[in-house]
Amino acid sequence: MLPKSVSRARIGLAMWMYNLLGIRRPLTSQILVTKYCNLNCKMCFVYPLDKKEKIANTKEPTFEQLEYLIDESCKLGAQVIVPFGGEPLLRKDIGEIIKAIKQRNRYCLLYTNGTYVEEKINDLLPVDQLVISIDGDEHTNDSIRGKGVYKKAIAALELALEHGIVCRLHSCLIPETICTLEHMSALSKKYDVMINYGYCDITAFTKPAEKDISLGREDVIAFLKRYYEMKKSGVRISTPARVIKECIRIMEDWPVDNTILSKSEAKEFSKLRIPRCALASSNIYIDSDGSAYPCLPLWGKEVNPPNVYELGLRKAWNYYKKLDCHQCASIFTIEKSLFYSFDVMTLLQYISGYQFLR
């Protein structure tokens, strides 16, 4: 196993090569290691809101299947592998999953709600970055995630930092959290950790709750402007200031009523310089049943998505080679598109913000 600094430096090198040579490779492979979770957050971006339905159709991957996906992801060129869920720390073999990623010298980024960090702290030591979900102050967070979860997440953060783990606090941008930026900024300063807000993309599974978990474009723009000012003031927001500013411009200039801009519409509005979505050429999501998708907005929309266990990961990856969509009116997809674009200044700011070279 190489030092962490080596696997981190490889990310920038791979990105440079893929862009220079025009190679379509999944720089990031996000693997759903479990559908199970001990919480029932209403904005859960993957599964139906009814908890019974979440569990009813569950098919959990074996460790051997996950190791296969890690191997195949590496062969395809992935440099960042993200085991997520559900709550990934519910898996008894999460330590082995992390070890399998690090043995292949890949950057391992793991998302958790924090409730099992104390129990799994030794398993988490090799991760490159631990992302702990906190949605604002204690009252707001616990109204979304459950009573007592805020204190457990803070305790998880403190324990992880004591063990030298690089941490980031992640909040989901929904109506309840739009006014929590000051609290999250205070946590960032107190613990000297990165923070970021993720846009709550509406998937086929969370469509029934769209009115409760989505924000209007004007509200998103207003939030981003405050986000930008916080970043400029020195708050450790992981997203570069130039990317936040560009997201504001694109959201303000968005030319169609739909949230998806097609390739033909992109040509029609080419003067607006809306970047091409890079997720289809740089990222893959793999569901716990093996279904593959390039992005969250398409998760569940495909009637018969390619399955990595039936077709193999390469064929599943090639299935999305010719999508008609150009970009989504989603901060998540726009931000990732700018990250994968290999703009040198943007990349350097990301590398610094995510502590790839720490």
C-alpha positions as CSV (number, residue, x, y, z in Angstrom):
1,M,0.0,0.0,0.0
2,L,1.5,3.3,-1.1
3,P,1.5,6.4,1.2
4,K,-1.8,8.4,1.0
5,S,-0.1,11.3,-0.6
6,V,0.7,9.2,-3.6
7,S,-2.9,8.0,-4.2
8,R,-4.1,11.6,-3.8
9,A,-1.5,13.0,-6.3
10,R,-2.7,10.4,-8.8
11,I,-6.1,12.0,-9.0
12,G,-4.8,15.2,-10.6
13,L,-2.5,13.2,-13.0
14,A,-5.3,11.0,-14.1
15,M,-7.7,13.9,-14.6
16,W,-5.0,15.7,-16.7
17,M,-4.5,12.6,-18.9
18,Y,-8.2,11.9,-19.4
19,N,-8.8,15.5,-20.5
20,L,-5.7,15.9,-22.6
21,L,-6.3,12.7,-24.5
22,G,-10.1,12.9,-24.6
23,I,-10.5,9.6,-22.8
24,R,-13.9,8.7,-21.3
25,R,-13.1,7.1,-18.0
26,P,-14.9,7.1,-14.6
27,L,-12.5,9.1,-12.4
28,T,-14.9,8.5,-9.5
29,S,-16.8,5.2,-8.8
30,Q,-19.5,5.5,-6.2
31,I,-20.6,2.1,-4.9
32,L,-23.7,1.6,-2.8
33,V,-22.5,-0.9,-0.2
34,T,-25.9,-1.1,1.6
35,K,-29.4,0.1,1.3
36,Y,-29.9,-0.1,5.0
37,C,-29.8,2.8,7.3
38,N,-30.7,3.4,11.0
39,L,-32.2,6.8,10.1
40,N,-35.1,7.7,7.9
41,C,-34.3,11.2,6.5
42,K,-37.0,12.5,4.2
43,M,-34.6,13.8,1.6
44,C,-32.8,10.5,1.2
45,F,-31.8,10.8,-2.4
46,V,-31.9,7.2,-3.5
47,Y,-34.8,5.3,-2.0
48,P,-38.6,5.5,-1.5
49,L,-39.6,7.5,1.6
50,D,-41.5,4.7,3.2
51,K,-39.1,2.8,5.3
52,K,-40.8,-0.6,4.8
53,E,-40.5,-0.2,1.1
54,K,-36.8,0.7,1.5
55,I,-36.2,-2.7,3.1
56,A,-38.7,-4.8,1.1
57,N,-36.8,-4.7,-2.2
58,T,-33.3,-4.8,-0.7
59,K,-30.6,-6.9,-2.2
60,E,-27.3,-6.5,-0.4
61,P,-24.1,-7.0,-2.3
62,T,-21.6,-9.6,-0.9
63,F,-18.0,-8.6,-0.1
64,E,-16.9,-10.6,-3.1
65,Q,-19.2,-8.6,-5.4
66,L,-17.9,-5.3,-3.9
67,E,-14.3,-6.4,-4.3
68,Y,-15.1,-7.2,-8.0
69,L,-16.5,-3.7,-8.5
70,I,-13.5,-2.1,-6.8
71,D,-11.2,-4.1,-9.1
72,E,-13.1,-3.3,-12.2
73,S,-13.4,0.3,-11.3
74,C,-9.6,0.5,-11.0
75,K,-9.2,-1.2,-14.4
76,L,-11.5,1.3,-15.9
77,G,-9.4,4.2,-14.5
78,A,-11.2,5.2,-11.3
79,Q,-9.0,7.1,-8.9
80,V,-11.6,7.9,-6.2
81,I,-13.8,5.1,-4.9
82,V,-16.7,6.1,-2.6
83,P,-18.5,3.4,-0.5
84,F,-21.8,4.9,0.5
85,G,-25.4,3.9,1.4
86,G,-27.7,3.8,3.3
87,E,-25.3,3.9,6.3
88,P,-22.1,2.1,5.2
89,L,-20.9,1.6,8.7
90,L,-23.8,-0.8,9.3
91,R,-21.8,-3.4,7.3
92,K,-19.8,-5.7,9.5
93,D,-17.1,-5.9,6.8
94,I,-16.8,-2.1,6.2
95,G,-13.2,-2.3,7.4
96,E,-12.4,-4.9,4.7
97,I,-14.1,-2.8,2.1
98,I,-12.0,0.2,3.0
99,K,-8.9,-2.0,3.1
100,A,-9.7,-3.3,-0.4
101,I,-9.8,0.2,-1.8
102,K,-6.6,1.3,-0.1
103,Q,-4.7,-1.8,-1.1
104,R,-5.3,-0.7,-4.7
105,N,-3.9,2.8,-3.8
106,R,-7.2,4.6,-4.5
107,Y,-8.5,7.7,-2.7
108,C,-11.3,6.5,-0.3
109,L,-14.0,8.9,0.6
110,L,-16.7,7.6,2.9
111,Y,-20.0,9.2,3.8
112,T,-21.7,8.5,7.2
113,N,-24.4,9.9,9.5
114,G,-21.9,9.5,12.3
115,T,-23.9,7.3,14.6
116,Y,-21.5,4.3,14.3
117,V,-18.2,6.1,14.1
118,E,-17.2,5.3,17.7
119,E,-17.9,1.6,17.1
120,K,-16.0,1.5,13.8
121,I,-13.2,4.0,14.4
122,N,-10.3,1.5,13.9
123,D,-11.9,0.5,10.5
124,L,-12.0,4.1,9.5
125,L,-8.4,5.0,10.1
126,P,-7.2,4.3,6.5
127,V,-9.9,6.5,4.8
128,D,-8.6,9.6,3.0
129,Q,-11.7,11.7,3.9
130,L,-14.6,11.0,6.3
131,V,-17.8,13.0,5.4
132,I,-20.2,13.3,8.3
133,S,-23.7,14.5,7.6
134,I,-25.0,17.3,9.8
135,D,-27.9,19.4,8.7
136,G,-27.5,22.6,10.8
137,D,-28.0,23.2,14.5
138,E,-29.2,20.5,16.9
139,H,-32.9,21.4,16.6
140,T,-32.9,21.5,12.8
141,N,-30.7,18.4,12.4
142,D,-32.7,16.3,14.8
143,S,-36.0,17.3,13.3
144,I,-34.7,15.8,10.0
145,R,-32.6,13.0,11.2
146,G,-33.9,12.0,14.6
147,K,-33.6,12.9,18.3
148,G,-30.0,12.7,19.6
149,V,-28.4,12.4,16.1
150,Y,-26.7,15.8,16.2
151,K,-24.8,15.1,19.4
152,K,-23.7,11.7,18.1
153,A,-22.5,13.3,14.8
154,I,-20.5,15.9,16.8
155,A,-19.0,13.2,19.0
156,A,-18.1,11.3,15.8
157,L,-16.4,14.3,14.4
158,E,-14.4,14.9,17.5
159,L,-13.3,11.3,17.8
160,A,-12.3,11.1,14.1
161,L,-10.2,14.3,14.4
162,E,-8.5,12.9,17.5
163,H,-7.4,10.0,15.4
164,G,-6.0,12.2,12.7
165,I,-8.8,11.5,10.1
166,V,-9.5,14.3,7.5
167,C,-13.1,15.2,7.9
168,R,-15.7,17.2,6.1
169,L,-19.2,18.2,7.3
170,H,-21.9,17.8,4.6
171,S,-25.4,19.4,4.7
172,C,-28.2,18.7,2.4
173,L,-29.8,21.9,1.0
174,I,-33.6,21.7,1.6
175,P,-36.1,24.3,2.9
176,E,-35.3,23.4,6.6
177,T,-31.5,23.9,6.1
178,I,-31.4,27.0,4.0
179,C,-30.9,29.2,7.0
180,T,-28.2,27.0,8.7
181,L,-25.1,28.3,7.0
182,E,-24.1,30.4,10.0
183,H,-24.2,27.5,12.3
184,M,-22.3,25.2,9.9
185,S,-19.7,27.9,9.4
186,A,-19.3,28.2,13.2
187,L,-18.7,24.4,13.3
188,S,-16.1,24.7,10.6
189,K,-14.2,27.4,12.5
190,K,-14.5,25.6,15.8
191,Y,-13.2,22.3,14.5
192,D,-11.1,23.6,11.6
193,V,-12.9,21.3,9.1
194,M,-14.3,21.7,5.6
195,I,-18.1,22.1,5.1
196,N,-20.2,21.9,2.0
197,Y,-23.9,21.8,1.0
198,G,-25.2,19.3,-1.4
199,Y,-28.1,20.1,-3.7
200,C,-31.0,17.8,-3.1
201,D,-31.6,16.3,-6.6
202,I,-35.0,14.8,-7.1
203,T,-34.8,11.2,-8.2
204,A,-37.6,8.9,-9.4
205,F,-37.7,7.6,-5.8
206,T,-38.0,10.9,-4.0
207,K,-40.4,12.5,-6.5
208,P,-43.4,12.1,-4.1
209,A,-41.7,14.4,-1.6
210,E,-40.5,17.0,-4.2
211,K,-42.6,19.8,-2.7
212,D,-41.1,19.2,0.8
213,I,-37.4,18.8,-0.1
214,S,-36.8,21.0,-3.2
215,L,-36.1,24.7,-3.4
216,G,-37.0,27.2,-6.1
217,R,-34.2,28.5,-8.3
218,E,-34.4,32.0,-6.7
219,D,-33.9,30.5,-3.2
220,V,-31.0,28.5,-4.4
221,I,-29.3,31.5,-6.0
222,A,-29.8,33.6,-2.8
223,F,-28.3,30.8,-0.8
224,L,-25.3,30.5,-3.1
225,K,-24.6,34.2,-2.9
226,R,-24.4,33.9,0.9
227,Y,-22.3,30.8,0.5
228,Y,-19.9,32.7,-1.8
229,E,-19.6,35.5,0.8
230,M,-18.8,33.0,3.5
231,K,-16.2,31.4,1.4
232,K,-14.6,34.8,0.6
233,S,-14.6,35.6,4.3
234,G,-12.4,32.6,5.0
235,V,-14.8,29.8,6.0
236,R,-13.5,26.5,4.9
237,I,-16.1,25.7,2.3
238,S,-14.7,22.9,0.1
239,T,-16.1,24.3,-3.1
240,P,-13.8,26.9,-4.7
241,A,-15.1,30.5,-4.8
242,R,-14.8,30.6,-8.6
243,V,-17.0,27.5,-8.8
244,I,-19.7,28.9,-6.5
245,K,-19.7,32.1,-8.6
246,E,-20.0,30.2,-11.8
247,C,-22.9,28.2,-10.3
248,I,-24.7,31.4,-9.5
249,R,-24.2,32.7,-13.1
250,I,-25.5,29.5,-14.6
251,M,-28.5,29.3,-12.4
252,E,-29.3,33.0,-13.1
253,D,-28.9,32.4,-16.9
254,W,-30.7,29.0,-17.0
255,P,-32.6,29.3,-20.3
256,V,-35.4,26.7,-20.1
257,D,-38.2,25.8,-17.8
258,N,-37.1,22.2,-17.5
259,T,-34.3,21.2,-15.1
260,I,-32.6,19.3,-17.9
261,L,-31.0,21.1,-20.8
262,S,-30.8,18.9,-23.9
263,K,-27.8,18.9,-26.3
264,S,-29.9,20.7,-29.0
265,E,-31.0,23.3,-26.5
266,A,-27.4,23.8,-25.4
267,K,-26.5,24.6,-29.1
268,E,-29.4,27.1,-29.2
269,F,-28.2,28.8,-26.1
270,S,-24.5,28.4,-26.7
271,K,-23.7,32.0,-25.9
272,L,-24.7,31.3,-22.3
273,R,-21.6,29.0,-21.9
274,I,-23.4,26.4,-19.8
275,P,-20.8,23.7,-19.3
276,R,-21.4,20.1,-20.5
277,C,-22.3,17.7,-17.7
278,A,-19.1,15.7,-17.0
279,L,-20.8,13.0,-14.9
280,A,-21.6,10.8,-17.8
281,S,-17.9,10.8,-18.9
282,S,-16.2,10.9,-15.4
283,N,-18.5,9.3,-12.8
284,I,-20.5,6.1,-12.2
285,Y,-23.0,5.2,-9.5
286,I,-23.5,1.5,-8.8
287,D,-26.6,0.5,-6.9
288,S,-26.5,-2.3,-4.3
289,D,-28.3,-4.6,-6.8
290,G,-25.7,-3.8,-9.5
291,S,-27.7,-1.3,-11.5
292,A,-25.5,1.5,-12.9
293,Y,-26.2,5.1,-13.5
294,P,-24.1,8.2,-14.3
295,C,-25.9,10.6,-12.0
296,L,-28.5,11.0,-9.3
297,P,-31.2,12.6,-11.5
298,L,-31.2,9.5,-13.7
299,W,-31.3,7.1,-10.7
300,G,-34.5,5.1,-11.0
301,K,-35.6,6.7,-14.3
302,E,-34.1,3.9,-16.4
303,V,-36.6,1.1,-16.8
304,N,-33.9,-1.5,-17.4
305,P,-30.6,0.1,-16.3
306,P,-27.4,-1.8,-17.2
307,N,-26.4,-4.3,-14.4
308,V,-22.7,-4.6,-13.7
309,Y,-23.0,-8.2,-12.6
310,E,-24.8,-9.3,-15.7
311,L,-22.9,-7.2,-18.3
312,G,-19.7,-6.4,-16.5
313,L,-18.7,-2.9,-15.4
314,R,-17.2,-1.8,-18.7
315,K,-20.3,-2.6,-20.7
316,A,-22.5,-0.9,-18.1
317,W,-20.2,2.1,-18.3
318,N,-20.4,2.3,-22.1
319,Y,-24.2,2.1,-22.0
320,Y,-24.3,5.8,-21.1
321,K,-21.9,6.9,-23.8
322,K,-24.5,8.8,-25.8
323,L,-26.9,10.6,-23.5
324,D,-29.0,13.4,-24.9
325,C,-28.8,15.6,-21.8
326,H,-26.2,18.5,-21.8
327,Q,-26.6,19.7,-18.2
328,C,-29.0,19.8,-15.2
329,A,-30.1,22.8,-13.2
330,S,-28.5,21.2,-10.2
331,I,-25.7,22.7,-8.2
332,F,-24.3,19.1,-7.7
333,T,-24.0,18.3,-11.4
334,I,-22.8,21.8,-12.3
335,E,-20.1,21.8,-9.6
336,K,-18.9,18.3,-10.6
337,S,-18.8,19.3,-14.2
338,L,-16.5,22.2,-13.3
339,F,-14.4,19.9,-11.2
340,Y,-13.9,17.4,-14.0
341,S,-13.3,20.1,-16.6
342,F,-9.6,20.4,-15.6
343,D,-9.5,24.1,-15.4
344,V,-6.1,24.5,-13.8
345,M,-7.0,27.1,-11.2
346,T,-10.2,25.4,-10.3
347,L,-8.4,22.1,-9.9
348,L,-5.7,23.6,-7.7
349,Q,-8.4,25.1,-5.4
350,Y,-10.1,21.7,-5.2
351,I,-6.9,19.9,-4.4
352,S,-6.2,22.4,-1.6
353,G,-9.8,22.3,-0.3
354,Y,-10.0,18.6,-0.2
355,Q,-6.5,18.2,1.2
356,F,-5.5,15.7,-1.5
357,L,-1.9,16.7,-0.9
358,R,-2.0,16.8,2.9
